[in-house]
């Protein structure tokens, strides 16, 4: 059994894509820009909100000052609407309860801004996780391993006893860059092909399969 499990947030624990797309398209409408489909947003997210903003912004709105304005617009709207359609994936709440009952230390590490990550996790999983960490100033986004290293140190966790769980190549590379094994979940934003190509150590199609992976180390 893995003693510590670090979960990605978006696309792993929670289906957040419609609220992220809704906020992005609200900014696009506000500025008279072309909107994007939810499917397009699935491939824009995962590298942090500043990168998402850059990806949905037109080519002629990419200067630093304009991107900062757009980021502020997005953050204001998303902060007020990030719980509109977001929901846990099937089986996740029960899985987390069972893992805690068995003494597994649970953490969240996301490229989403830390304040948004804290609010969303507290709303859906209050008191479940031992540590929740989003993007903090001065810490590079995933797949840089710095944030994971900090989490491991704070929890006093051993790498050999820790599993990283996520839905994208970014998560798999993050785990491997930090010297951890990684389980890719196929229900998220990217899918089996990307996870396999990234070199996931394990794949899970359901919460039950993920539980088996964690408990039968």
C-alpha positions in Angstrom: 0.0 0.0 0.0 1.2 3.5 -0.8 1.5 5.5 2.3 1.1 8.9 0.5 -0.9 9.8 -2.6 -0.6 13.1 -4.3 -3.6 13.9 -6.6 -3.8 16.4 -9.4 -7.1 18.4 -9.2 -8.6 19.3 -12.5 -9.6 16.2 -14.6 -8.5 13.9 -11.8 -10.6 14.6 -8.7 -13.1 17.1 -10.2 -14.5 17.7 -13.6 -13.9 21.5 -13.8 -13.8 21.9 -17.5 -17.2 23.5 -18.1 -16.5 26.2 -15.5 -13.0 26.9 -16.9 -14.4 27.0 -20.5 -17.3 29.2 -19.3 -14.9 31.7 -17.7 -12.7 31.7 -20.8 -15.6 32.3 -23.2 -17.0 35.0 -21.0 -13.7 36.9 -21.4 -13.8 36.2 -25.1 -17.3 37.6 -25.5 -16.5 40.6 -23.3 -13.6 41.5 -25.6 -15.2 40.5 -28.9 -12.9 37.6 -29.5 -13.8 34.2 -31.0 -15.0 31.6 -28.5 -13.7 28.1 -28.1 -15.4 24.7 -27.6 -15.2 22.8 -24.4 -13.2 20.2 -26.3 -10.6 22.8 -27.3 -10.4 23.9 -23.6 -9.5 20.3 -22.6 -6.3 20.8 -24.5 -5.6 24.3 -23.3 -5.7 23.6 -19.5 -3.1 21.9 -17.3 -0.3 24.4 -17.4 -1.7 27.0 -15.0 -4.2 29.8 -15.5 -1.8 32.3 -17.0 -1.0 29.8 -19.8 -4.7 29.1 -20.3 -5.3 32.8 -20.7 -2.6 33.0 -23.3 -3.9 30.1 -25.2 -7.5 31.4 -25.6 -6.4 35.0 -26.3 -5.9 36.1 -30.0 -2.4 36.4 -31.4 -2.6 40.2 -31.4 -3.4 40.3 -27.6 -0.3 38.5 -26.4 1.7 41.3 -25.1 2.4 41.1 -21.4 0.3 44.1 -20.3 -2.7 42.8 -22.2 -2.3 39.3 -20.9 -2.3 40.6 -17.4 -5.5 42.5 -18.0 -7.1 39.3 -19.5 -5.8 37.2 -16.5 -7.5 39.7 -14.1 -10.8 39.5 -16.1 -10.7 35.7 -16.1 -9.8 35.4 -12.4 -12.6 37.7 -11.4 -15.2 35.8 -13.3 -13.9 32.3 -12.5 -13.6 33.2 -8.8 -17.4 33.9 -8.8 -18.3 30.9 -11.0 -15.9 28.1 -10.3 -18.5 26.0 -8.6 -21.3 26.4 -11.1 -20.9 23.1 -12.9 -17.8 21.5 -11.3 -18.4 18.1 -9.7 -16.4 15.1 -8.4 -15.8 12.3 -10.8 -17.8 9.1 -10.1 -16.5 7.2 -7.1 -13.9 9.7 -6.0 -15.5 10.9 -2.7 -16.0 7.3 -1.5 -12.5 6.4 -2.6 -10.9 9.2 -0.6 -12.9 8.2 2.5 -11.7 4.6 2.3 -8.1 5.7 1.7 -8.2 7.9 4.8 -9.7 5.2 6.8 -6.8 2.9 5.9 -4.3 5.6 7.0 -3.2 6.8 3.6 -1.9 10.4 3.6 -3.6 12.4 0.9 -2.5 15.6 -0.8 -3.5 17.7 -3.8 -1.0 19.4 -6.1 -2.4 21.6 -8.9 -1.2 24.1 -11.4 -4.4 26.0 -10.7 -3.9 29.1 -8.6 -3.6 28.2 -4.9 -6.5 30.4 -3.8 -8.8 28.7 -6.3 -7.5 25.3 -5.4 -8.1 25.8 -1.7 -11.7 27.1 -2.1 -12.7 24.3 -4.5 -11.2 21.5 -2.5 -12.6 22.8 0.8 -16.1 23.0 -0.9 -16.1 19.4 -2.1 -13.6 17.6 0.2 -13.5 19.6 3.4 -11.1 18.0 5.9 -10.2 15.1 3.6 -6.7 16.1 2.5 -3.7 16.5 4.7 -2.3 19.1 2.4 -3.6 21.1 -0.6 -1.2 23.1 -2.8 -1.9 25.1 -5.9 0.3 27.4 -7.9 2.3 29.7 -5.5 4.5 32.6 -6.5 8.1 31.6 -7.0 7.3 27.9 -7.5 7.5 26.8 -11.2 4.4 25.0 -12.5 4.3 21.3 -13.2 6.0 19.3 -14.6 8.8 21.0 -12.7 9.3 18.8 -9.6 9.9 21.7 -7.1 6.4 21.8 -5.8 6.2 18.0 -5.3 9.6 18.1 -3.5 8.2 20.7 -1.1 5.0 18.7 -0.5 7.0 15.5 0.3 9.2 17.4 2.7 6.2 19.0 4.4 4.5 15.6 4.8 7.7 13.8 5.7 6.9 11.3 2.9 9.2 8.8 1.3 9.4 8.8 -2.5 9.3 5.1 -2.7 6.0 5.0 -0.7 4.3 7.9 -2.7 2.2 7.7 -5.8 1.2 10.6 -8.0 -2.2 10.5 -9.7 -3.2 12.6 -12.6 -5.0 12.8 -16.0 -2.3 14.3 -18.3 1.2 14.0 -19.6 2.1 17.0 -17.4 1.2 14.9 -14.3 3.1 11.8 -15.4 6.2 13.9 -16.2 5.9 15.7 -12.9 5.9 12.5 -11.0 8.9 11.1 -12.9 10.8 14.3 -12.6 10.4 14.0 -8.8 11.3 10.4 -8.7 7.8 9.1 -8.1 5.7 6.5 -9.8 2.6 7.8 -11.6 -0.9 6.5 -12.1 -2.8 8.0 -15.0 -6.6 8.2 -14.8 -8.4 7.9 -18.1 -11.6 9.7 -17.2 -10.0 13.2 -17.2 -9.3 15.8 -19.9 -6.7 13.9 -22.0 -7.2 10.2 -22.1 -5.4 6.9 -22.3 -3.2 7.6 -25.4 -1.5 10.7 -23.9 -1.0 8.9 -20.6 0.5 5.9 -22.2 2.8 7.9 -24.4 4.0 9.9 -21.4 5.1 6.7 -19.7 2.5 6.2 -16.9 3.5 3.4 -14.6 -0.2 2.4 -14.1 -3.5 3.3 -15.7 -6.9 3.4 -14.0 -10.2 3.5 -15.8 -12.4 3.7 -12.7 -12.0 4.8 -9.1 -12.1 1.1 -8.1 -9.1 0.4 -10.3 -7.3 3.4 -8.8 -8.0 2.1 -5.3 -6.6 -1.3 -6.3 -3.4 0.3 -7.6 -2.9 2.3 -4.4 -3.7 -0.5 -1.9 -1.9 -3.3 -3.8 1.5 -1.6 -4.1 
